[in-house]
Amino acid sequence: MGAVCHSVQRVMRRYAATLVIALSAAFAATARADDPLAALHSSCHATGALTICAAKIPSFDGTPLDATLTYPSGRAPRRAAL
């Protein structure tokens, strides 16, 4: 009875180790996915006091979205109205 219990425990440990490795690989693959905003980041250019980034970025279903992001190039001297 004791030998059977030890072999079951050994099989369960191997199964658990295999499961941990498989899940780690799956999470690592999703973490390495391409940055969906890479096109937006690479398109930035400074225009006076503003930096403007404009590009088509993929949405959750792959449909391209035209996105424009404008922000101050440096530190804003005072709080600006929206």
C-alpha positions as CSV (number, residue, x, y, z in Angstrom):
1,M,0.0,0.0,0.0
2,G,2.8,2.4,0.9
3,A,4.6,1.9,-2.5
4,V,1.4,2.7,-4.4
5,C,0.9,5.9,-2.4
6,H,4.5,7.0,-3.1
7,S,4.1,6.4,-6.8
8,V,0.8,8.3,-6.9
9,Q,2.5,11.2,-5.1
10,R,5.4,11.1,-7.6
11,V,3.0,11.2,-10.6
12,M,1.1,14.1,-9.0
13,R,4.3,16.1,-8.5
14,R,5.3,15.6,-12.1
15,Y,1.8,16.6,-13.2
16,A,1.9,19.7,-11.1
17,A,5.4,20.6,-12.3
18,T,4.3,20.2,-15.9
19,L,1.2,22.3,-15.3
20,V,3.3,25.1,-13.8
21,I,5.7,25.1,-16.7
22,A,2.9,25.2,-19.2
23,L,1.1,28.0,-17.5
24,S,4.4,30.0,-17.2
25,A,5.0,29.6,-20.9
26,A,1.5,30.8,-21.7
27,F,1.8,33.9,-19.5
28,A,5.2,34.6,-20.9
29,A,3.9,34.5,-24.5
30,T,1.1,36.9,-23.7
31,A,3.5,39.3,-21.9
32,R,5.8,39.3,-25.0
33,A,2.9,40.4,-27.3
34,D,3.6,43.3,-29.5
35,D,2.8,46.8,-28.1
36,P,-0.5,47.9,-29.7
37,L,0.6,51.5,-29.2
38,A,4.0,51.2,-30.8
39,A,2.9,52.9,-34.0
40,L,1.6,55.8,-31.9
41,H,4.8,56.1,-29.9
42,S,7.0,56.1,-32.9
43,S,5.0,58.8,-34.7
44,C,5.5,61.6,-32.1
45,H,7.0,64.9,-33.2
46,A,7.4,68.2,-31.3
47,T,5.6,71.3,-32.6
48,G,6.5,74.3,-30.5
49,A,5.2,73.7,-27.0
50,L,3.2,70.6,-27.9
51,T,4.1,67.0,-28.8
52,I,1.7,65.4,-31.3
53,C,1.5,61.6,-31.9
54,A,-0.9,60.4,-34.6
55,A,-1.3,56.9,-36.0
56,K,-3.7,54.1,-36.8
57,I,-3.7,51.6,-33.9
58,P,-5.6,48.2,-33.8
59,S,-8.7,47.9,-31.6
60,F,-9.5,44.8,-29.6
61,D,-11.0,43.2,-32.7
62,G,-8.3,44.3,-35.1
63,T,-10.2,47.3,-36.6
64,P,-7.8,50.2,-37.1
65,L,-8.6,53.3,-35.1
66,D,-7.3,56.7,-36.0
67,A,-5.7,58.0,-32.8
68,T,-4.1,61.4,-32.1
69,L,-2.5,62.2,-28.8
70,T,-1.4,65.8,-28.0
71,Y,0.5,66.7,-24.8
72,P,2.9,69.5,-23.6
73,S,6.5,69.1,-24.7
74,G,7.8,70.3,-21.4
75,R,6.5,71.1,-18.0
76,A,3.4,73.3,-18.1
77,P,4.1,76.7,-16.5
78,R,0.6,76.8,-14.9
79,R,-2.5,74.7,-14.9
80,A,-4.3,75.1,-18.2
81,A,-8.1,74.9,-18.7
82,L,-9.4,71.9,-20.5
